[in-house]
Amino acid sequence: MTDEPSKIAKAIKLARKNMRIVKENIIFAIFVKILVLALSAFGISTMWEAVFADVGVAVIAILNALRMLRVKE
């Protein structure tokens, strides 16, 4: 939070990286949910496996989002 216009480029770079990570998380979560839904439709997956898959996707998404903390100045 300064009045330096040179930091606009860094803010844009951070925003692009953030959007890439968000898109990765969304695509991965939807893929896993569709996979578990398809497996459960054929009787291969149970409700417990769907719950574990959902929690696992949430944990992986959080860990993936933590990459934003390692931003170089």
SERO-4910 file (N, C-alpha, C, O; in steps of 0.05 Angstrom, whole numbers):
BEGIN
 pado doro    nc1    nc2    nc3   cac1   cac2   cac3    cc1    cc2    cc3    oc1    oc2    oc3
  Met    A     17    -24      0      0      0      0     18     25      0     21     39     20
  Thr    A     29     30    -23     45     54    -26     34     70    -50     15     61    -63
  Asp    A     46     92    -54     38    108    -77     58    105   -101     61    124   -117
  Glu    A     70     82   -103     89     77   -124     75     64   -148     66     41   -145
  Pro    A     74     77   -171     61     64   -194     76     40   -204     64     23   -219
  Ser    A    101     37   -197    116     13   -207    106    -13   -195    112    -34   -205
  Lys    A     91    -11   -173     81    -36   -161     55    -46   -174     46    -68   -167
  Ile    A     45    -32   -194     21    -41   -209     28    -66   -224     11    -85   -225
  Ala    A     51    -68   -236     59    -91   -251     60   -116   -233     52   -138   -241
  Lys    A     71   -113   -209     72   -135   -190     44   -144   -182     38   -168   -179
  Ala    A     26   -125   -178     -1   -131   -170    -15   -147   -192    -30   -166   -187
  Ile    A    -11   -139   -217    -23   -153   -240    -12   -182   -241    -26   -201   -247
  Lys    A     15   -185   -237     27   -211   -238     16   -229   -216     10   -253   -221
  Leu    A     12   -218   -192      0   -234   -170    -28   -241   -176    -37   -264   -170
  Ala    A    -43   -223   -188    -71   -229   -194    -73   -251   -215    -91   -269   -213
  Arg    A    -56   -251   -235    -56   -272   -255    -49   -299   -243    -61   -320   -249
  Lys    A    -29   -299   -225    -21   -324   -212    -44   -335   -195    -49   -359   -194
  Asn    A    -57   -316   -181    -79   -324   -164   -102   -336   -180   -113   -356   -172
  Met    A   -109   -324   -203   -130   -334   -220   -123   -362   -231   -140   -379   -233
  Arg    A    -98   -366   -238    -89   -392   -248    -93   -414   -226   -102   -436   -232
  Ile    A    -85   -407   -201    -88   -427   -180   -118   -432   -174   -126   -455   -169
  Val    A   -135   -411   -175   -163   -415   -170   -175   -433   -192   -191   -450   -186
  Lys    A   -168   -428   -217   -178   -445   -239   -169   -474   -236   -185   -492   -241
  Glu    A   -144   -478   -228   -134   -505   -223   -151   -519   -202   -159   -542   -205
  Asn    A   -156   -505   -180   -172   -517   -158   -200   -524   -167   -211   -545   -160
  Ile    A   -213   -506   -182   -240   -510   -191   -242   -534   -210   -259   -551   -207
  Ile    A   -224   -535   -229   -224   -557   -249   -218   -583   -235   -231   -603   -241
  Phe    A   -199   -584   -217   -193   -609   -203   -216   -618   -186   -223   -642   -186
  Ala    A   -229   -600   -172   -252   -607   -155   -275   -618   -171   -287   -638   -164
  Ile    A   -281   -605   -193   -303   -614   -210   -297   -641   -222   -314   -659   -224
  Phe    A   -272   -645   -231   -264   -671   -243   -267   -694   -223   -278   -714   -229
  Val    A   -258   -690   -198   -260   -711   -178   -289   -716   -171   -297   -739   -168
  Lys    A   -305   -695   -169   -333   -699   -162   -348   -714   -185   -365   -732   -179
  Ile    A   -342   -708   -210   -354   -722   -232   -345   -751   -232   -361   -769   -238
  Leu    A   -320   -756   -227   -309   -783   -226   -323   -800   -205   -331   -822   -210
  Val    A   -325   -789   -181   -338   -803   -159   -368   -807   -165   -379   -828   -159
  Leu    A   -381   -788   -177   -409   -790   -185   -412   -813   -205   -431   -829   -203
  Ala    A   -395   -814   -225   -396   -836   -245   -391   -863   -232   -405   -882   -238
  Leu    A   -372   -864   -214   -366   -890   -201   -389   -899   -183   -396   -922   -182
  Ser    A   -402   -880   -170   -424   -887   -153   -449   -895   -170   -466   -910   -161
  Ala    A   -451   -884   -194   -474   -891   -211   -472   -920   -219   -493   -933   -224
  Phe    A   -448   -930   -222   -444   -958   -229   -441   -976   -205   -436  -1000   -208
  Gly    A   -444   -965   -181   -443   -981   -157   -415   -988   -148   -411  -1005   -131
  Ile    A   -395   -974   -159   -367   -980   -151   -359   -964   -127   -344   -973   -110
  Ser    A   -369   -939   -125   -362   -921   -103   -385   -920    -83   -409   -921    -91
  Thr    A   -378   -917    -58   -399   -914    -37   -400   -885    -27   -385   -868    -36
  Met    A   -419   -880     -9   -422   -853      2   -397   -845     18   -389   -822     17
  Trp    A   -386   -864     32   -362   -858     48   -338   -850     30   -323   -831     37
  Glu    A   -336   -863      8   -314   -856    -11   -319   -829    -23   -300   -813    -28
  Ala    A   -344   -822    -28   -350   -795    -38   -344   -774    -17   -334   -753    -24
  Val    A   -350   -779      8   -343   -760     29   -313   -756     31   -303   -734     33
  Phe    A   -298   -779     31   -269   -777     33   -258   -762      9   -238   -747     11
  Ala    A   -269   -767    -15   -259   -753    -39   -265   -723    -37   -248   -707    -44
  Asp    A   -288   -716    -26   -294   -687    -24   -276   -674     -4   -266   -652     -9
  Val    A   -271   -686     19   -253   -675     39   -225   -674     28   -210   -654     32
  Gly    A   -217   -695     14   -190   -695      2   -186   -673    -18   -165   -661    -19
  Val    A   -206   -668    -35   -204   -647    -54   -202   -620    -40   -187   -603    -49
  Ala    A   -217   -616    -19   -216   -591     -4   -188   -587      8   -177   -564      7
  Val    A   -177   -607     19   -150   -605     31   -129   -599      9   -112   -582     13
  Ile    A   -131   -613    -13   -112   -609    -35   -115   -580    -46    -95   -567    -52
  Ala    A   -139   -570    -48   -144   -543    -58   -132   -523    -39   -120   -503    -47
  Ile    A   -134   -527    -13   -122   -509      7    -92   -509      5    -79   -488      5
  Leu    A    -81   -533      3    -51   -535      0    -42   -522    -26    -21   -510    -26
  Asn    A    -57   -525    -47    -50   -513    -72    -51   -483    -70    -34   -469    -81
  Ala    A    -71   -472    -56    -74   -443    -53    -52   -432    -36    -45   -408    -38
  Leu    A    -40   -448    -18    -19   -438     -1      6   -431    -17     24   -418     -6
  Arg    A      7   -439    -42     30   -432    -59     33   -402    -62     54   -392    -67
  Met    A     11   -388    -59     11   -359    -62     28   -345    -40     37   -323    -43
  Leu    A     32   -359    -18     48   -348      4     77   -347     -2     92   -331     10
  Arg    A     86   -363    -21    114   -364    -29    120   -345    -53    132   -353    -72
  Val    A    110   -321    -51    113   -301    -73    140   -286    -68    145   -277    -46
  Lys    A    155   -285    -89    181   -270    -88    176   -241    -93    161   -233   -111
  Glu    A    189   -225    -78    186   -195    -80    202   -185   -103    202   -161   -108
***
